Amino acid sequence: GSIKRIHYCKKAIVSSQNDDKDYTGQIYYDRIGFNKWRMSFMVTKDINVFKKYITEEYPYAERDETIHFSFLDNDDGYIELVLGNMDVINSQGWSIESHKDPLRLKKKDADLFGSNDVPIPTSCLITIWAQMSCNEERLRHPVPLTGVNADTTKTIYIIRFLETKETSETITQPPKQQHEVD
């Protein structure tokens, strides 16, 4: 397939544009503190419902890599993110913590998103932070994907840059919307 580059949030989003891929995986980052982020990897089959959901629920999230894929097993398939060995990352002062183990997203859950029963896309959450002793200004951690067809991207990357007090002060995020209560 062809490669398309879109500039967003000063990053390039690379996505393979293949019509034979049935599902979309999307990475989003929410800054939750100084040198601390929550990464969401969401999977959907219905990209239009997904775009509407993201626009409404995460209007200020930083969008990163997009992949298009099909599941290896069409009946009972899943995609799994494999974080791997954290020793090198921890020794550099970065930490990555998954919110569930294994980081597995089921095909049947992706198929149901958008129905009345499943209003939220299937996702994996990962928290990333730099420790006070961090000595590497950039984190680039490979996350292999399993459970996808051979012609699909096999690795995504968690990429974060260490904030300084000066860069942190320039990062402004609009306040969360307040919901009125009747």
C-alpha positions in Angstrom: 0.0 0.0 0.0 0.9 3.6 -0.2 2.3 5.7 2.7 0.6 8.9 3.6 2.1 11.5 6.1 -0.2 13.9 8.0 1.3 16.6 10.2 -0.5 16.9 13.5 0.7 18.2 16.9 4.2 18.6 15.3 4.4 14.8 14.6 4.0 12.7 11.5 1.3 10.1 11.5 2.2 7.3 9.2 -0.6 5.0 8.1 -0.7 2.4 5.4 -3.7 2.9 3.2 -4.8 -0.6 2.3 -8.4 -1.2 1.4 -8.1 -4.9 2.4 -7.6 -4.0 6.1 -10.8 -4.2 8.2 -9.6 -2.6 11.4 -7.9 0.6 12.6 -5.6 0.9 15.6 -4.9 4.4 16.8 -2.6 5.8 19.5 -3.5 8.8 21.6 -1.6 10.5 24.5 -3.1 12.5 27.3 -0.8 14.6 29.4 -1.7 13.9 33.0 1.1 15.7 34.8 4.6 17.0 34.5 6.5 14.3 32.5 3.6 12.0 32.8 1.2 10.7 30.1 -1.5 8.2 29.6 -1.3 6.4 26.2 -4.5 4.8 24.8 -4.3 2.3 21.9 -7.8 1.9 20.6 -9.1 -0.5 18.0 -12.2 -0.2 15.9 -13.9 -1.5 12.8 -16.2 1.5 12.2 -13.9 4.4 11.6 -16.7 6.9 11.3 -18.2 6.1 14.7 -14.7 6.1 16.1 -13.8 9.6 14.8 -17.0 11.0 16.3 -16.3 9.4 19.6 -12.7 10.7 19.8 -13.8 14.2 18.7 -16.4 14.3 21.5 -14.6 12.5 24.3 -10.9 13.4 23.7 -10.8 16.7 21.9 -7.4 17.7 23.2 -5.6 14.3 23.1 -2.4 14.1 21.0 -2.9 11.7 18.2 0.0 9.6 17.1 0.5 6.5 14.9 -2.4 4.9 13.0 -2.3 1.3 11.7 -4.8 -0.5 9.5 -4.9 -4.3 9.9 -6.8 -7.5 9.9 -6.8 -10.1 12.7 -4.8 -13.2 12.2 -7.7 -15.4 13.5 -11.1 -14.2 12.0 -13.2 -16.1 14.5 -11.6 -15.7 17.9 -8.9 -13.1 17.1 -7.1 -10.5 19.2 -4.3 -8.1 18.9 -1.8 -7.9 21.7 0.8 -5.2 22.6 4.0 -6.7 24.0 5.8 -4.2 26.2 8.8 -6.4 26.6 11.8 -6.0 29.0 11.7 -2.7 31.0 15.2 -3.0 32.5 16.9 -0.6 30.0 14.0 1.9 30.1 14.0 1.9 33.9 17.8 2.3 34.0 17.4 5.5 31.9 14.9 6.9 34.3 11.7 6.2 32.3 8.8 4.0 33.5 6.0 2.3 31.5 3.1 0.7 33.3 0.3 -1.2 31.6 -3.2 -1.0 33.1 -4.0 -4.6 32.3 -2.0 -7.8 31.6 -2.0 -9.0 28.9 -2.5 -5.9 26.7 -5.0 -7.7 24.5 -7.8 -6.4 22.4 -10.4 -8.8 21.1 -11.9 -8.7 17.6 -15.4 -9.3 18.9 -15.1 -6.2 21.1 -13.9 -4.1 18.1 -16.8 -5.4 16.1 -19.4 -4.3 18.7 -18.2 -0.8 19.2 -20.8 1.7 18.1 -23.7 -0.5 19.1 -26.0 0.5 22.0 -24.3 -2.1 24.2 -20.7 -0.9 23.5 -20.4 2.9 23.4 -16.7 2.9 24.1 -14.0 1.5 21.7 -11.9 -1.4 23.0 -8.6 -0.1 24.2 -5.4 -0.6 26.2 -4.1 2.0 28.6 -0.4 2.5 29.4 1.0 5.2 31.8 4.4 6.6 30.9 6.5 8.9 33.1 10.0 10.2 33.6 11.5 9.7 37.0 13.2 12.6 38.7 16.6 10.8 38.0 15.8 10.5 34.2 19.0 10.9 32.1 17.6 10.3 28.7 15.6 13.2 27.1 13.8 10.9 24.7 12.0 7.6 25.1 11.6 5.5 22.1 10.3 2.1 23.1 9.3 -0.6 20.6 6.0 -2.4 21.2 5.6 -5.5 19.0 2.1 -6.4 17.9 0.9 -10.0 17.8 -2.3 -11.5 16.4 -2.3 -9.4 13.2 -1.8 -10.6 9.6 1.8 -10.8 8.3 1.4 -7.8 5.9 0.6 -5.5 8.9 3.0 -3.2 10.8 4.4 -5.5 13.4 5.8 -2.8 15.8 4.5 0.5 17.1 6.6 2.9 19.2 6.0 4.7 22.5 7.8 8.1 21.9 8.0 10.8 24.5 10.3 13.7 25.2 11.5 14.8 28.6 9.9 18.1 29.6 11.8 20.8 31.3 10.2 23.5 33.5 10.4 25.9 30.6 8.7 23.5 28.1 6.2 22.5 30.6 5.1 26.1 31.1 4.5 26.5 27.4 2.2 23.4 27.2 -1.3 24.6 27.7 -4.3 22.3 27.6 -7.8 23.7 27.6 -9.8 22.9 30.7 -12.0 19.8 30.7 -15.6 20.7 29.8 -17.9 21.0 32.7 -21.2 19.1 32.4 -24.3 20.7 33.7 -26.4 18.7 36.1 -30.1 19.1 36.1 
